[in-house]
Amino acid sequence: MWLADRWNDYEVIDCSKGEKLERWDRYILVRPDPQVIWDTPKKEKGWKRMNGHYHRSAKGGGEWEFFDLPQEWTIHYTLPIGKDLTFHLKPFSFKHTGLFPEQAANWDWFSQLIKAETDQGHEIKVLNLFAYTGGATLAAAAAGAHVTHVDASKGMVTWAKENAISSGLGDAPIRWLVDDCVKFVEREIRRGNRYDAIIMDPPSYGRGPKGEIWKIEESVYPLVQLCQQILTDNPLFFLINSYTTGLQPAVLSYMMSTVLKPYKGSVTAAEIGLPVSSNGLVLPCGASGRFQKG
C-alpha cells in the first residue's frame, strides 16, 4: 500500500461505524466512509467537538450540519521536492471538501520523476484528465512540467485556477480546459499532439458538458487505449487512480501492462491509504496503477 503520510495540515484522527474523524488544519470534520465497517468506541474528543458533520441519507445523498466552520479555508502541503502547495477548501455536495488528501502519495511519486527530468533540461508535457480541483496539476507544475488540465466541470477548473494562484503557480505553463476527456483525447490524436506523461482519476459514473455518459467499467479501458496514441515514444509515466471497488490493483496492473506493452518500463499497482493517528491503522482509499519508464 502507498501511504499519504507526509501531511501536516491534514489527519485522519479516528474512524468508526461508517464515519471518519478528520482534521483539516484546525477544523474537525466527520464524514461518511464506506470502508469503515467496524464499530469501535468513539473515544476521541473530536467526535463531540466537530466543526462540520456530513449526514448520509438512507435515500441516498445527504447534507452537511455545521458548527462554527468558515465557508472556505486553506491547507498546505509540501512536496518532497521542497515545493509548497496551497488548496482552498469548502464543503459542498456529496460530502466533498475539494481535495482528496490520499492523492499526495501519487503527487510525491511523480513530482520527483518530473523534477529529475526538468533538472536535466528536459521539457516534460503532462496531461491531467478528470483533473478536479488540480492537486495533481499543481504537483506536476511545481516540479517544472507543462501541464494540460482537463475537466468537464467549469466550476472545478475555476477552483483549480484559484489553487494554482495561491500556490504561486499563476504564471506556470498550465492549459486550463473545460471539456469531455474522451473527446479531448480523440481530438489530440487527430492533431498529432503528444505527452510525456498522463494522469487520470476518472469517476465511477459521470456526465460530460453535453450530457455524455461515463461508466468507468465500460469506458476506462478504451480511454487508456486512446491515450496510448498520444504518448511520446519514451513516456516518463502513466498514472490511473480508481475509487471504484471493482477496479482492484491487479485489474489496473493488467490493463496498463496490456496497453503500455510497447514501452520500456515497469507497471506497479497498489491500494493507497491514509494513516489513522489514534490507533496506527491505515484507512484504504482506492487504488492506483503506475507505469514508470525504465
N, C-alpha and C positions, 0 to 999 in steps of 0.2 A: 504493500500500500504506500502511495505517495502522500506525505503529510504536509499540510499548510501550517507549519508550526513556528513561523517566524513573525507572527503578528504581535504588536504591542497594543494597538488600538482596538483589537477585536479578540473575543474569548468566548468559547462555549464553556459556561460555568458548570452546568449540570443538565441532565435530560432524564425525563421520566414520563410515563403514561401518555405517550404520543406527543410530547412537547419538549422543546429545548429552551434552556435559560441562557441568554446571551448578553454579553456586554459589548456595546458599540461605543467606544470611547468611554464616556461616563454615564451613558444611558443603558438601562437594563430593559431588554425586550423578552417576551415569551411568545414563541411561535410554534405552530404545529410541525411535526416531522414524522413522516410515515415509517421511518426506520426504527423509531423509538417505541418498541412494542412491550417493553418491560415496565413494571410498576414498582419503583423503589422509593423509599422515603424522601420527601422533598424538604431536606434539612437546611439548604442554603437560604439565606435571608432574602435573596433576590426574588424568590417565588412569591413573597408577600410585599415586596417593595419595588415592584416593576414600574417602568415609565410607559410601557405600552404592552398590550396583550392582544394577539390576534386570535379570535374565537372562530373555529371552523364550525360551519353549519352542517347539520345532518342531511340537509337537502343539497349540499354542495356549496362551494364558496365559503364566505364568512364575512366578518367585519372586525375592524380594529376598535379597541377600547383604550383611550389614552389617559395617562396620569402624569401631567407635567412633562410632556415631551414636545420639543420645538417642531415646527413644521418641516424644518430642514437643518441639517448639521453636517459636519465633515469628519472624516477619519483619514489617517495617513498610513502609508505602507512604504517601507524601504526595501528596494530590490537588493539582491546580493551584489550587484554591480555598483552599489552606492547611490543610486538614483531614488529620489523620493516621489511618490505618487500621492495625489490628494483626490478623494472621492466625496461627492455630495450625496448625502443620503436623505431619503424621505419615504416614510411608509406609504405604500399605495396598494392598489387592489391585489387580491390573492396573496397576501402575507409578505410580499416582497419589500425590500428596502432600497433596491437599485444596485446591489452588489452581491456577488457570490464569493465570500471570502476564501472558500476552499480552493478556488482557482489560482490562488497565489502559488500553490505547488507547481502549476504549469508556468506561471509568469517567471518564477525563479529559474526554471529549466531553460526556457527558450531565450530569455534575456541574456543569459550567459553565452549561449550559442551565437546569438546575433552580435554581441559585443566583440567576441573573439574574431569574427569576420570583419566587422567595421574597423576594428583597431588595425587590421592589416590593409585598410584602404579599399575593401570590397564593398560595393553598394548592394544592399540586401532589400529586395522588394517583398513585402508581406501582404497577403490578402486575408482579411479577417471577416468571415461570413457569420451571419446571425450575431452581430457584434455587440448588441445590447448597449450598455452604458459605457463601454470602452475600456474595461480593465485590461484586456489583452492588447488592445490597440496602444494604450499608453505605455505598457511594459515594453512592447516592441519598439515604439518610437523613442522611448527613453534610452534604449540600447543602441540607437542610431539607424534604425530601419526606416525606409519609405513605406508607409502603410496605406492600404486601401481598406476603408471601414465601410461595411455594407450591412444595413439592417432595414427591414420593411417598415419600421415604425419611425415616423418623423420625430415624434416626441423623444424616443430613445436616442436618436442621433443628436438632437439638440442637447440632451442631458450629457452625452459623451463629450460634446464640444466644450461644455462647461467644465467637465472634469479635466480636460486637456489644458484649458486656460489656467485653472487652479494649480495644475501640476507643472506649470512653466513650459508647457508644450504647445502654446497657442500658435507659434510660428513653425512648429515641426512639420516635416513633409507628410501630411496626412490628407488623403482624399476622403471626404465625408459624403456618402451616397445613401439615399433612401431608395431602396429597390428590392425587388424579389431576388433572392440569392441565386436561385436556379437560372432565371432568365438573364441575370447579370453574367454568370459564368458562360452561358451559351453565347452571349454577345462578345465576351472576351476571346472565346475560341475563334469566332469569325474575324475579330480584329487582329488576331495574332499576338495578343499581349501575353507575357509570361511572368511567373512569380517564382522567387527562390523558396518561399515558404507559404503554407496555407494553414489557417486556423479555422476551425468550425465548431460551434457549440449549438447544434440545432435543437429546436424544441421537439417535444414528443408529438405535439399537434399545433398547427398554426395556420394563419391565413396571410397571404401576401397583400400588397397595397391594392390590388384589383380583385381580391377575393380568391386568389389561388390557394388551394388546399394543400397542406403539407402533413403527411403522416410519416413519421421517421422510419418505421419498419419497412415501408414501401419505397421511400424516397431517398434514403441516405446512400445506399449503395450506388444507384445511378448517378447521384451527385458526385460521389467520390470518383467515379469513372470519368465524369466530365472534367473534374478538377485536375485529373492526371494529364489532361490535354493542355493545360495552361501552366504546367510546371516547367522550369528550366531543365536543361539536360542533366544537371547535377544538383538537385534541390537540397537545401540545408535541412529543412524539417517539414513535417506534416503532423498536425495535431487534431484529433477528433475527441470531443468531450460528449458524454451522454449521461442524462439523468433518467433514462428510460430503463425500467427493470429488465426488459428482455435483452438489452444490448450489454451483455456481460463483457469483461475484459477479453475473454477468449474469442468472442464474436468480433470485437473491434480489431483484435490482432489478426485474425484470419482474413477479415475483409481488407485490411490495409496491406497485408502481405501479398494478397492476390493482386490487387490493383497496382501496387507500387513495386512489383517484382522487377521491372526493367532497371531500377535504380540501385546503385551501390549504397548500402546502409543496412540498418537494423530496425526491426519493429519490436516495441515492447508495449505492454498494456497492463494496467492495474487499477484497483479502486483508488479513489482519492478520499482523504479524510481530514477531520479536524480533531485535535486532541481535546479531551474533556478535563478541565483543570481540577475539578473536585475529586475525581476518582481514578485518573490515569488511563481511562478507556479512550478509544478513538471512535468518533461518530462517522460512519461511512456516508459519503456524499456523491455517489455516482461513480463513473469510471472514465478513464481516458486511455486513448491509444496514441502512441508516439512513433513516428518514423524519424530517424536521425541519420544523416549521411555518414558513411564510414570510409 
